[in-house]
Amino acid sequence: MKKILFSIFLIFCLSISFKNAKSANWCKAIYNQNMTDGQLKEQLSKCKNSDNVFFAIHTGFQNAGHLLNSLVAEYCDIRRNIVSTKPRNGDPYFTAVCEFRRHILR
């Protein structure tokens, strides 16, 4: 009897603790040197149902850092945590990861 009550109590506690756990959909948009603006917009149009977004901008563009900042401002929820990196040796991309902004149209 004690094992059954303990099992029920354990299942109840676990169900309460995982109540706030949610899965998240990820979307990525990578802007390489050989891409056109239309290809980037096509990648971003697939992100409508995503919760999080990953941006990578190649440093071959003179304004890669500014482009990354504008994408973050346009598509990310600024109230949430945004993780961004600057290019390191051997890594030619500016990157950012953030929570996708909820639009009225979504």
ZIHU-V11670 format. One record per backbone hydrogen bond with DSSP energy under -1.0 kcal/mol. NH is the residue of the N-H (numbers start at 1). CO is the residue of the C=O. E is the energy in kcal/mol with one decimal. If there is no record, write none. Layout:
BEGIN
nh=NH co=CO e=E
nh=NH co=CO e=E
END
This chain:
BEGIN
nh=5 co=1 e=-2.3
nh=6 co=2 e=-2.6
nh=7 co=3 e=-2.4
nh=8 co=4 e=-2.4
nh=9 co=5 e=-2.5
nh=10 co=6 e=-2.6
nh=11 co=7 e=-2.5
nh=12 co=8 e=-2.3
nh=13 co=9 e=-2.4
nh=14 co=10 e=-2.5
nh=15 co=11 e=-2.3
nh=16 co=12 e=-1.7
nh=17 co=13 e=-2.2
nh=18 co=14 e=-1.7
nh=19 co=16 e=-1.1
nh=27 co=52 e=-1.2
nh=29 co=54 e=-3.0
nh=31 co=56 e=-3.2
nh=35 co=32 e=-1.2
nh=40 co=36 e=-1.4
nh=41 co=37 e=-2.3
nh=42 co=38 e=-1.9
nh=43 co=39 e=-1.9
nh=44 co=40 e=-2.3
nh=45 co=41 e=-1.9
nh=47 co=44 e=-1.4
nh=50 co=47 e=-1.9
nh=51 co=25 e=-1.7
nh=52 co=25 e=-2.5
nh=53 co=98 e=-2.7
nh=54 co=27 e=-2.3
nh=55 co=96 e=-3.0
nh=56 co=29 e=-2.0
nh=57 co=94 e=-2.7
nh=58 co=31 e=-2.4
nh=59 co=92 e=-2.7
nh=61 co=58 e=-1.3
nh=64 co=61 e=-1.3
nh=67 co=63 e=-2.6
nh=68 co=64 e=-2.3
nh=69 co=65 e=-2.1
nh=70 co=66 e=-2.3
nh=71 co=67 e=-2.2
nh=72 co=68 e=-2.4
nh=73 co=69 e=-2.4
nh=74 co=70 e=-2.0
nh=75 co=71 e=-2.7
nh=76 co=72 e=-2.0
nh=77 co=99 e=-2.7
nh=80 co=77 e=-1.6
nh=83 co=97 e=-2.5
nh=85 co=95 e=-2.4
nh=91 co=88 e=-2.2
nh=94 co=57 e=-2.7
nh=95 co=85 e=-1.6
nh=96 co=55 e=-2.1
nh=97 co=83 e=-2.8
nh=98 co=53 e=-2.2
nh=100 co=51 e=-2.7
nh=101 co=75 e=-3.0
END
